[in-house]
Amino acid sequence: MCGIVGYVGGRPALDVVVEGLARLEYRGYDSAGVAVLADGKLATAKRAGKLVNLRGALEEEPPPEGTLGMGHTRWATHGAPNDRNAHPHVDCTGSVAVIHNGIIENFAELRAELEEGGHRLLSDTDTEAVAHLLEDEVKAGGGLVEAMRRVCGRLEGAFTLVAVHTGDPDLVVGARRNSPLVVGVGEGENFLASDVAAFIAHTRDAIELGQDQIVELRADGVTVTDFEGRPADVKEYHVDWDVSAAEKGGFDYFMLKEIAEQPRAVADTLLGRIGTDGRLHLDEMRIPDRELREVDKIIIVACGTSYHAGLIAKYAIEHWAGLPCEVELASEFRYRDPILSPTTLVIAISQSGETMDALMAVRHAREQKAKLLGICNVNGSTLPRECDGVLYTHAGPEIAVASTKAFLTQLVAVYLIALYIAQVRGTKWGDEVFAMVQLLERMPEKVEKVLETMEPVRELARSLSNERCVLFLGRHVGFPVALEGALKLKELAYMHAEGFAAGELKHGPIALIEEGLPVVVVVPPRAREVLHDKIVSNIQEIRARGARTIVIAEDGDESVEPYADTLIAVPAVPTLLQPLVTTVPLQVFACELATAKGHDVDQPRNLAKSVTVE
């Protein structure tokens, strides 16, 4: 969602802030703004649209040079994406400026109170109310930090707030509840951001901020307290990637770079998982084996692409670990009164670790005494801290909004968890688990082979750039892959695309088939003979009705060739692992088709990288 940058130190603050905002563009946004405090005065600039519009405004009317500032990229919730609603927002006196990520649920009540008290609010946002509340609290005495503490006590919802005040010219104040905020620790300078990417060019030392905490940022130090004013325990950590990992590296788009990085990302997620005893070790899980043996049901909660990883996990968990497994959309989970107990394991999957729907599902599960395990790519994010255990995916920074390498590494993570539970419960012998991990360790090479053969897929995508609709079919683990392929096309090409379980064709979807309609079919390995033969029959059914069949099948599968208008071959792998190779052509296909349509594949319209509001 929104991007936040704060800085205090010895450099020109505007340069640091704008550079940080540029590194946060991937999060998705529709306006941008900055505030700089210099010579006791506050200067702001903000513009709707992309960062280039803000840069243009700053060139036309440069603000005074100061060494304290903050910036924001906004994804609109309350109020249209225009200049007036862009952040920062200021109070009546022009001495307080605020930027904000999240939603303040009681803002209408607060706004009415402020207007009755004589305040004049100029925007439609929930954020502006905070600037005026701070104005009143600063006037009441105590300084900006105490004012922020009192204001936070009145707010309902999820929020990260960053504020500056002309009366505290060396201070940036941040507050966090249910929305990401991290501190970057430098020498003679310090940073605040919604993502470490914003300051990674300057420091790789960071501090996690916990729930309901306030941070005071000065050039010579950082102080963290809770909303009651008590000193807070913080966790310092070192970011294990540098600025080059967040740059395009010669690719036209971050998405292309991240697709190409998938073999390495898969390998990194597997690194060090087998101990010297030949057994699978997942030290980050932190859930004792004794408690895992007591688990009698697993529920996976996730959203979007992560939800599709969860659907594939269900097949692996039930097959290897012998436990019933449900997969839920995190946004729906807590609203249906799910049946949970201390013997239920809830697995939450989120690339960012800040997905609000997933966090709220986890909190509901904790209230019901369930065990909690997170799968996450971002060290120091909220999800790992709120779960009993975590499995990090080690994919490195994923900048493009449409997830690629995060999805493949999430698959690896759920495979490892399924195998680990099988090992603990004794449903798989140790040598069986070891053999399967060895197969997983060969998957980076398989993914690399897929990437080497993608030029025909790109040509196909360009030839279909004028189509209105594409359908996707799959069986078994191929069904979630079909859903993921359709989602990528919706996200990037803005096309109608649907994924179906192939066996459901005759129950309605076959009515959609018409002459020339492109249909992508994910074919199971020949080793699963019943599944394979049934989907070949499905291909014949849709081809007989005029569909243009695009078939993804393993190398050497001659039985599908007569029915495929286009055949995309992938390396032969075990059925449960097949999504690691069949997903990749669909990522390339969507990326190339969207590019042919002239779309920005890194920042598709209306979307944000991390959805930090419900």
C-alpha positions in Angstrom: 0.0 0.0 0.0 1.2 3.6 0.8 4.9 4.2 1.0 6.4 6.2 3.9 9.8 7.8 4.2 11.2 9.9 7.1 14.7 11.3 7.5 16.7 13.3 9.9 20.5 13.8 9.7 23.1 15.8 7.9 22.2 15.4 4.2 19.6 17.4 2.2 16.4 15.7 3.4 14.6 16.2 0.1 17.1 14.2 -1.9 16.9 11.3 0.6 13.1 11.3 0.8 12.5 11.5 -2.9 15.1 8.7 -3.5 13.3 6.6 -0.9 9.9 7.2 -2.5 11.3 6.1 -5.8 12.3 2.8 -4.2 8.8 2.4 -2.8 7.0 3.0 -6.1 6.5 -0.8 -6.5 4.1 -0.8 -3.6 1.4 0.8 -5.8 0.2 4.4 -5.4 -1.7 7.2 -7.1 -0.2 10.4 -5.6 3.0 11.5 -3.9 4.1 14.3 -1.6 6.9 15.6 0.6 7.4 17.9 3.6 10.7 19.5 4.5 11.4 21.4 7.7 14.0 24.2 7.3 14.7 27.5 9.2 11.7 26.8 11.5 9.3 26.7 8.6 7.4 23.8 7.0 7.4 23.4 3.2 5.2 20.8 1.5 4.6 19.7 -2.1 2.2 17.0 -3.4 0.9 15.9 -6.7 -1.6 13.3 -8.0 -0.2 10.7 -10.3 3.3 9.2 -10.5 6.4 10.5 -8.8 7.5 12.2 -11.9 4.7 14.8 -11.4 6.0 15.6 -7.9 9.6 15.9 -9.2 8.4 18.4 -11.8 6.7 20.5 -9.2 9.8 20.5 -7.0 11.9 21.6 -9.9 9.5 24.5 -10.7 9.4 25.6 -7.0 12.2 24.1 -4.9 11.6 24.1 -1.2 14.1 25.5 1.3 17.0 23.1 1.9 16.6 21.3 5.2 18.0 18.2 6.9 14.7 16.9 8.2 11.8 15.7 6.0 9.3 13.0 5.1 7.5 11.8 2.1 4.6 9.6 1.1 3.1 7.7 -1.8 -0.6 7.3 -1.4 -3.0 4.5 -2.5 -6.4 6.2 -2.2 -9.0 4.9 0.3 -10.8 8.0 1.6 -11.1 10.6 -1.1 -10.2 10.7 -4.8 -6.6 10.4 -5.9 -6.0 14.1 -6.5 -3.6 16.9 -5.4 -5.9 17.9 -2.5 -6.1 14.5 -1.0 -2.4 13.6 -1.4 -0.2 13.6 1.7 1.3 15.3 3.7 -1.6 17.0 5.4 -1.1 20.0 7.6 -3.0 21.7 10.5 -4.6 25.1 10.5 -1.4 26.9 11.5 0.8 25.1 9.0 3.2 24.0 11.7 2.3 20.3 11.9 2.5 17.9 8.9 1.3 14.2 8.9 1.6 11.3 6.6 -0.3 8.1 7.1 -0.7 4.5 5.9 -3.9 2.6 6.9 -7.5 3.5 7.7 -8.8 5.5 10.7 -12.2 4.0 11.1 -13.6 6.7 13.4 -12.4 9.6 11.3 -15.9 10.9 10.5 -16.7 11.3 14.2 -13.3 13.0 14.8 -13.7 15.3 11.8 -17.2 16.4 12.9 -15.7 17.2 16.4 -12.8 19.2 14.8 -15.1 21.2 12.5 -17.4 22.1 15.5 -14.2 23.3 17.3 -13.4 25.7 14.4 -10.9 23.7 12.4 -11.1 23.9 8.6 -10.3 20.6 6.9 -9.4 20.9 3.2 -9.3 17.3 2.0 -11.7 14.3 2.0 -9.1 12.0 3.8 -9.2 10.4 7.2 -5.5 11.4 7.6 -6.1 15.2 7.8 -8.0 14.8 11.0 -4.8 13.6 12.7 -3.0 16.8 11.8 -5.6 18.9 13.4 -5.9 16.6 16.5 -2.1 17.0 16.9 -2.4 20.8 16.5 -4.8 20.8 19.5 -2.7 18.5 21.6 0.5 20.4 20.9 -1.2 23.6 22.0 -2.2 21.7 25.2 1.5 21.2 26.0 3.9 18.3 26.2 5.5 18.4 22.7 5.0 16.4 19.6 5.7 13.0 21.1 3.2 13.3 23.9 0.7 14.8 21.5 1.1 11.8 19.2 0.6 9.5 22.2 -2.7 11.1 23.2 -4.0 11.2 19.6 -3.2 7.5 19.0 -5.3 6.8 22.1 -8.3 8.3 20.3 -7.9 6.5 16.9 -9.6 3.3 15.9 -8.4 1.2 13.0 -5.0 0.3 11.4 -2.4 3.1 11.0 1.1 4.1 10.6 1.6 7.8 11.3 4.7 10.0 10.8 4.6 13.6 11.9 6.9 16.7 12.1 6.4 20.0 13.9 8.1 23.3 13.5 8.4 23.5 17.3 10.6 20.4 17.3 12.9 21.1 14.4 15.2 18.1 15.0 12.5 15.4 15.5 10.5 13.0 13.4 7.8 11.0 15.3 6.3 7.8 14.1 3.5 5.6 15.5 2.5 2.1 14.5 -0.6 0.1 14.9 -1.4 -2.8 12.5 0.6 -1.3 9.7 4.3 -1.6 8.8 7.0 0.9 10.0 10.7 0.2 10.3 13.7 2.3 11.5 16.9 2.5 9.6 19.9 3.2 11.8 22.8 5.3 10.4 25.8 7.2 11.6 24.6 10.8 12.5 21.4 10.1 10.6 18.3 7.9 11.0 15.5 6.9 8.8 11.8 5.8 9.0 10.1 3.8 6.3 7.3 1.4 5.5 9.9 -0.8 3.8 13.7 -1.2 4.3 14.0 -0.7 0.5 13.5 3.1 1.1 16.8 3.5 3.0 18.9 0.4 1.9 21.2 2.7 -0.1 22.3 4.4 3.2 22.1 1.7 5.8 21.4 -2.0 6.2 20.9 -1.8 10.0 17.3 -1.7 11.1 15.0 -1.9 14.1 11.7 -3.6 14.1 8.8 -1.6 15.5 6.2 -3.6 17.4 2.5 -3.1 17.8 1.3 0.2 19.4 4.7 1.7 19.6 6.0 5.3 19.1 9.4 6.1 17.8 11.3 9.4 18.3 13.8 9.9 15.5 16.7 12.3 15.9 20.0 12.5 14.0 21.9 11.2 17.1 19.5 8.5 18.3 16.3 6.6 18.3 13.9 6.2 21.2 11.0 3.7 21.1 8.1 3.7 23.7 4.7 2.2 23.8 1.4 4.2 23.6 1.5 4.5 27.4 5.0 6.0 27.4 6.8 3.0 28.7 10.2 2.1 27.2 9.7 -0.7 24.6 11.9 -3.7 23.8 13.0 -3.6 20.2 14.7 -6.0 17.9 17.7 -4.9 15.9 18.6 -6.7 12.7 20.8 -6.5 9.7 19.3 -6.6 6.2 21.0 -9.4 4.2 20.6 -7.8 0.8 21.9 -4.6 -0.7 20.7 -1.9 -3.0 21.6 -3.8 -6.1 19.0 -6.4 -5.2 16.3 -3.8 -5.4 17.4 -2.5 -8.9 16.5 -3.8 -12.3 19.9 -5.1 -13.2 19.5 -4.6 -16.9 15.9 -5.8 -17.2 13.2 -3.6 -18.5 10.9 -4.4 -15.6 11.4 -5.7 -12.1 8.9 -8.5 -12.9 11.2 -9.8 -15.6 14.2 -9.7 -13.2 12.2 -11.5 -10.5 11.0 -14.2 -12.9 14.7 -14.7 -13.9 15.7 -14.9 -10.2 13.4 -17.8 -9.4 16.0 -20.6 -9.7 18.2 -18.8 -7.2 15.3 -17.9 -4.9 14.1 -21.6 -4.8 17.6 -22.7 -4.0 18.0 -20.1 -1.2 14.8 -21.2 0.4 16.0 -24.8 0.5 19.5 -23.9 1.8 20.5 -25.6 5.0 17.2 -27.5 5.6 18.8 -30.9 6.0 20.9 -31.4 9.1 24.0 -33.5 9.6 21.7 -36.3 10.8 20.0 -36.5 7.4 16.8 -35.2 8.8 14.8 -32.2 7.8 15.3 -29.3 10.3 13.1 -26.1 10.3 14.6 -24.2 13.2 12.5 -21.1 12.6 9.3 -23.0 13.2 9.7 -22.8 17.0 6.7 -25.1 17.5 7.8 -28.2 19.5 7.5 -31.6 17.8 5.3 -32.7 20.7 2.7 -30.0 19.9 2.9 -30.8 16.2 2.1 -34.4 16.9 -1.1 -33.3 18.7 -2.4 -31.3 15.7 -5.5 -32.9 14.2 -6.4 -30.2 11.6 -4.6 -27.6 9.6 -6.2 -24.5 8.2 -4.3 -22.3 5.7 -5.2 -18.6 5.4 -3.9 -16.4 2.6 -4.9 -13.9 -0.1 -4.4 -13.7 -3.8 -1.4 -15.5 -5.1 -0.5 -16.7 -1.6 -4.0 -18.3 -1.5 -3.1 -20.3 -4.6 0.1 -21.5 -2.8 -2.2 -22.6 0.0 -4.4 -24.6 -2.3 -1.4 -26.5 -3.5 -0.2 -27.0 0.1 -3.5 -28.8 0.9 -2.6 -31.6 -1.6 0.9 -31.9 -0.2 -0.1 -31.9 3.5 -2.9 -34.4 3.1 -0.9 -36.7 0.9 2.4 -36.6 2.9 1.3 -35.8 6.5 -2.1 -37.5 6.5 -3.9 -34.5 8.2 -7.1 -32.9 7.1 -6.3 -29.5 5.6 -8.6 -26.6 4.8 -7.7 -23.5 2.8 -9.4 -20.2 3.5 -9.4 -16.7 2.0 -8.0 -14.7 4.9 -10.5 -11.9 4.2 -13.4 -14.3 4.9 -11.9 -16.5 7.6 -12.9 -14.7 10.9 -16.3 -13.7 9.7 -17.7 -17.3 9.4 -17.0 -18.4 13.0 -14.4 -21.1 12.1 -14.1 -24.0 14.5 -10.6 -23.9 16.0 -9.0 -25.5 19.0 -5.5 -25.9 20.6 -5.0 -28.8 18.3 -5.6 -26.8 15.2 -2.6 -25.5 13.3 -3.3 -22.3 11.3 -0.7 -21.5 8.6 -0.8 -17.9 7.4 1.0 -17.1 4.1 2.0 -13.5 3.2 4.9 -12.3 1.1 5.2 -9.0 2.9 4.1 -10.2 6.4 1.9 -7.1 6.5 -1.2 -8.3 4.7 -3.9 -7.0 7.0 -6.5 -9.7 6.1 -3.9 -12.3 7.1 -2.9 -10.6 10.3 -6.5 -10.2 11.4 -7.1 -13.9 10.6 -4.0 -14.8 12.7 -5.3 -12.7 15.6 -8.7 -14.3 15.5 -7.0 -17.8 15.5 -4.9 -16.8 18.5 -8.0 -15.8 20.4 -9.3 -19.4 19.8 -6.0 -20.9 21.1 -4.9 -22.3 17.8 -1.2 -22.8 17.0 0.1 -20.3 14.5 2.8 -20.7 11.8 3.7 -18.0 9.3 5.2 -18.2 5.9 6.8 -14.9 5.0 9.5 -13.3 2.9 10.2 -10.2 4.9 12.4 -10.5 8.0 11.1 -8.2 10.8 7.6 -7.9 9.5 4.5 -8.2 11.6 3.3 -11.7 10.7 6.4 -13.6 11.9 6.2 -11.7 15.2 2.6 -12.7 15.8 2.9 -16.4 15.0 4.3 -19.1 17.2 6.7 -20.1 14.4 7.7 -18.9 11.0 9.3 -20.2 7.8 11.1 -17.5 5.8 11.2 -17.9 2.1 14.5 -16.1 1.4 13.3 -14.9 -2.0 15.0 -11.5 -1.6 13.1 -8.2 -2.3 10.2 -8.6 -4.6 9.4 -5.2 -6.1 6.9 -5.9 -8.9 3.3 -5.9 -7.7 2.5 -9.2 -9.4 4.1 -11.9 -7.3 6.4 -14.4 -9.1 9.4 -15.6 -7.1 7.5 -15.2 -3.9 4.9 -17.7 -5.1 7.5 -20.3 -6.1 9.3 -19.9 -2.8 6.0 -20.1 -0.9 5.4 -23.5 -2.7 8.8 -24.7 -1.5 8.0 -23.5 2.0 4.7 -25.4 2.1 6.3 -28.5 0.7 9.0 -28.3 3.5 6.3 -27.9 6.1 4.3 -30.8 4.8 7.4 -33.0 4.8 8.4 -31.8 8.3 5.0 -32.6 9.8 5.1 -36.0 8.0 8.6 -36.6 9.6 7.4 -35.6 13.1 4.1 -37.6 12.8 5.9 -40.7 11.3 3.7 -40.8 8.2 6.9 -40.7 6.1 10.1 -42.5 6.9 13.3 -40.4 7.3 14.7 -41.7 4.1 11.5 -40.8 2.2 11.6 -37.3 3.5 15.3 -37.0 2.6 14.6 -38.3 -0.9 11.8 -35.8 -1.5 14.0 -32.9 -0.3 16.7 -34.1 -2.7 14.1 -33.9 -5.5 13.2 -30.3 -4.4 16.9 -29.4 -4.5 16.9 -30.3 -8.2 14.0 -28.0 -8.9 16.1 -24.8 -9.4 17.8 -26.5 -12.4 14.3 -27.5 -13.7 13.0 -24.0 -13.4 16.1 -22.7 -15.2 15.4 -25.1 -18.1 11.9 -23.7 -18.4 13.2 -20.1 -18.5 15.6 -21.0 -21.3 12.8 -22.1 -23.5 10.3 -19.2 -23.1 10.7 -17.3 -26.4 7.9 -19.2 -28.1 5.7 -18.3 -25.1 6.5 -14.7 -25.6 5.7 -14.9 -29.3 2.4 -16.6 -28.4 1.5 -13.8 -25.9 2.2 -11.1 -28.5 0.0 -12.8 -31.0 -2.9 -12.8 -28.5 -2.6 -9.2 -27.3 -5.9 -8.3 -29.0 -7.9 -11.1 -27.4 -10.7 -10.2 -24.9 -10.6 -13.4 -22.8 -8.4 -16.4 -22.0 -9.5 -19.4 -20.0 -7.3 -21.7 -17.9 -7.9 -25.4 -17.0 -6.2 -27.7 -14.6 -6.7 -30.8 -12.5 -5.3 -31.7 -9.1 -2.4 -29.3 -8.3 -2.9 -28.0 -11.9 -6.1 -26.4 -10.8 -4.5 -23.8 -8.5 -1.9 -23.2 -11.2 -4.8 -22.4 -13.6 -6.2 -20.0 -11.0 -2.8 -18.3 -10.7 -2.4 -18.0 -14.5 -5.7 -16.3 -14.7 -4.9 -14.0 -11.9 -1.7 -12.9 -13.5 -3.5 -12.0 -16.7 -6.2 -10.0 -14.8 -3.5 -8.2 -12.8 -1.3 -7.3 -15.7 -3.2 -7.3 -19.0 -6.6 -6.1 -17.5 -8.3 -9.0 -19.5 -11.1 -11.2 -18.5 -9.4 -14.5 -17.5 -10.8 -17.4 -15.5 -9.3 -20.6 -14.1 -11.4 -23.7 -13.8 -11.1 -27.2 -12.5 -11.1 -29.2 -15.8 -13.6 -31.7 -14.4 -16.1 -28.9 -13.9 -16.2 -28.1 -17.6 -19.4 -30.0 -18.2 -21.0 -28.4 -15.2 -21.3 -25.0 -16.8 -18.0 -23.4 -18.0 -18.0 -25.3 -21.4 -20.8 -22.9 -22.4 -18.1 -20.2 -22.6 -16.2 -22.0 -25.3 -16.5 -20.4 -28.8 -14.5 -20.4 -32.0 -11.0 -19.2 -31.5 -11.2 -18.7 -27.7 -7.7 -19.3 -26.2 -7.8 -21.9 -23.5 -4.6 -22.8 -21.5 -4.6 -26.4 -20.2 -2.2 -27.6 -17.5 -1.7 -31.3 -18.0 -0.7 -33.6 -15.1 2.3 -35.9 -15.6 1.8 -39.1 -17.5 2.6 -41.0 -14.3 -0.8 -40.0 -12.9 -2.5 -41.9 -15.7 -6.1 -41.4 -14.6 -5.7 -37.6 -14.2 -3.7 -37.3 -17.3 -6.2 -39.2 -19.5 -9.1 -37.3 -18.2 -7.6 -33.9 -19.0 -6.7 -35.1 -22.5 -10.4 -35.8 -22.9 -11.2 -32.3 -21.7 -8.8 -30.9 -24.3 -10.6 -32.8 -27.0 -14.0 -31.5 -25.7 -13.0 -27.9 -25.9 -11.1 -28.3 -29.2 -14.2 -29.8 -30.8 -16.1 -26.7 -29.9 -13.6 -24.4 -31.6 -11.2 -23.5 -28.7 -7.6 -22.6 -29.5 -5.8 -25.0 -27.2 -2.5 -24.0 -25.5 -1.2 -27.0 -23.7 1.4 -27.1 -20.9 2.7 -30.7 -20.6 5.9 -32.5 -19.6 8.6 -33.2 -22.1 7.9 -36.2 -24.3 4.1 -36.3 -23.7 3.2 -37.3 -27.3 -0.4 -38.1 -26.4 -1.4 -34.4 -26.1 0.3 -33.3 -29.3 -2.6 -34.0 -31.7 -4.9 -31.8 -29.6 -2.6 -28.9 -28.9 -2.6 -25.9 -31.2 0.4 -24.7 -29.1 2.4 -27.1 -27.0 4.6 -25.7 -24.1 6.9 -28.5 -22.8 8.2 -28.4 -19.2 10.6 -30.8 -17.5 9.1 -34.0 -16.0 8.8 -33.8 -12.3 6.7 -35.5 -9.6 3.0 -34.5 -9.6 3.0 -32.5 -6.4 6.1 -30.5 -7.5 4.8 -29.8 -11.0 3.5 -26.3 -10.1 7.1 -25.2 -9.7 7.6 -25.6 -13.5 4.1 -25.2 -14.9 3.6 -21.8 -13.3 6.6 -20.2 -14.9 5.3 -20.1 -18.5 2.1 -18.5 -17.3 4.1 -15.7 -15.5 6.1 -15.1 -18.7 2.9 -15.2 -20.8 1.1 -12.6 -18.7 4.1 -10.3 -18.5 4.7 -10.4 -22.3 1.0 -10.0 -23.2 0.6 -7.0 -20.8 3.8 -5.5 -22.3 2.4 -5.9 -25.8 -0.7 -4.0 -24.7 1.6 -1.2 -23.4 1.0 -1.6 -19.7 3.4 -1.0 -16.9 3.8 -4.6 -15.6 5.5 -3.5 -12.4 2.8 -1.1 -11.3 -0.6 -2.3 -12.7 -3.5 0.0 -12.2 -5.5 0.1 -8.9 -3.2 -2.5 -7.3 -0.7 -2.3 -4.4 2.1 -4.7 -3.5 1.1 -5.1 0.1 -2.6 -4.7 1.1 -2.3 -3.2 4.6 -6.0 -2.4 5.1 -9.0 -4.7 5.4 
